[in-house]
Amino acid sequence: MNFNIENSINQRIILPANYNVELYIKREDTIHPFISGNKYRKLKYNLLEAKYQGHDTLVTFGGAFSNHIAAVAYAGKLYGFKTIGIIRGEELKAKVAENPTLRFAAENNMHFEFVTRAVYKEKTSVAFLKHLNTFFGNFYMVPEGGTNTLAVKGCEEILTKTDAKFNYVCTAVGTGGTIAGLINSAQPNQEILGFPALKGDFLKEDISKFATQNNWRLITDYHFGGYAKVNEALVTFINTFKTENNIPLDPVYTGKMLFGIFDLIKKGYFKKGSKILAIHTGGLQGINGMNTVLKKKQLPLIK
Ligand SMILES: *Cc1c(COP(=O)(O)O)cnc(C)c1O
């Protein structure tokens, strides 16, 4: 199994001189056209382990617009695994054709099990996993969002030696696996800032389980009301950012993080002369799905 992931480039963002900082974007969105950014990093050592253990089937979990579901479907096909996606929401069964993420996963041979939200909550219980075993035999379980020790190990490979010059490294946070990898491979004098895409205090604890350093903090002011919640200001920001820098951002994670970084720069949060590296963790496959939601709400679409 060839799992060489090439280093992505750091693209400089031109800022007004009075911002007094330098900002670079690490283009992890470009490491693979379909297995987006950090999901590829998180899958790398998990798929190697699954092969090593002799598994031919991957089971994983996710919601209707999950970047992880799309990534596992494509990676499974690429590396020769059957894939099974346990999807939150029975009502989605009838909507696969109109949901860009699920349609993509289905086209890449993922088999779905749609479950109620109540069952989904119990998805890692012994009883439910036994139930899956009777249907699908032995399988390798990739956790929701892909986060486990092997995923963190993969994310430790995002930063390179030359990234040591940055004072701050910023990333969007979902389950915390990505930031944990960044924390572990960062220099002790670098500060890692996480921008959670969702509300909740559980993240700090989850990250601490995997993190080996204390040089990090969460900036919790830019979740826009919760996971996958967006407003017009965010959409406008994403569209302007793309026009000015030719870099697309996703509405769930990287758009919120960069909105936050720009706001913090304007508020003088970063020391004068700081070099900031923001990780573009990918997630661009989610734009189409979000646009169907925005259209229904008669809000502007992401370009
Ligand atoms: C999944 C995802 C994240 C969150 O990563 P975690 O490791 O779960 O914190 C961030 N950005 C994008 C684009 C993602 O798809």
Ligand as a Chemical Component Dictionary entry (heavy atoms), coordinates in Angstrom:
data_LIG
# 
_chem_comp.id                   LIG 
_chem_comp.type                 NON-POLYMER 
_chem_comp.pdbx_formal_charge   0 
_chem_comp.three_letter_code    LIG 
# 
loop_
_chem_comp_atom.comp_id 
_chem_comp_atom.atom_id 
_chem_comp_atom.alt_atom_id 
_chem_comp_atom.type_symbol 
_chem_comp_atom.charge 
_chem_comp_atom.model_Cartn_x 
_chem_comp_atom.model_Cartn_y 
_chem_comp_atom.model_Cartn_z 
_chem_comp_atom.pdbx_ordinal 
LIG C1 C1 C 0 -12.823 16.706 10.139 1  
LIG C2 C2 C 0 -12.294 18.062 9.829  2  
LIG C3 C3 C 0 -11.713 18.882 10.812 3  
LIG C4 C4 C 0 -11.667 18.482 12.251 4  
LIG O1 O1 O 0 -10.641 17.594 12.509 5  
LIG P1 P1 P 0 -10.554 16.890 13.942 6  
LIG O2 O2 O 0 -9.344  16.061 13.861 7  
LIG O3 O3 O 0 -11.796 16.051 14.062 8  
LIG O4 O4 O 0 -10.526 17.945 14.966 9  
LIG C5 C5 C 0 -11.204 20.109 10.445 10 
LIG N1 N1 N 0 -11.267 20.530 9.166  11 
LIG C6 C6 C 0 -11.835 19.793 8.196  12 
LIG C7 C7 C 0 -11.913 20.344 6.841  13 
LIG C8 C8 C 0 -12.368 18.540 8.501  14 
LIG O5 O5 O 0 -12.944 17.810 7.521  15 
# 
loop_
_chem_comp_bond.comp_id 
_chem_comp_bond.atom_id_1 
_chem_comp_bond.atom_id_2 
_chem_comp_bond.value_order 
_chem_comp_bond.pdbx_ordinal 
LIG C1 C2 SING 1  
LIG C2 C3 SING 2  
LIG C2 C8 DOUB 3  
LIG C3 C4 SING 4  
LIG C3 C5 DOUB 5  
LIG C4 O1 SING 6  
LIG O1 P1 SING 7  
LIG P1 O2 DOUB 8  
LIG P1 O3 SING 9  
LIG P1 O4 SING 10 
LIG C5 N1 SING 11 
LIG N1 C6 DOUB 12 
LIG C6 C7 SING 13 
LIG C6 C8 SING 14 
LIG C8 O5 SING 15 
# 
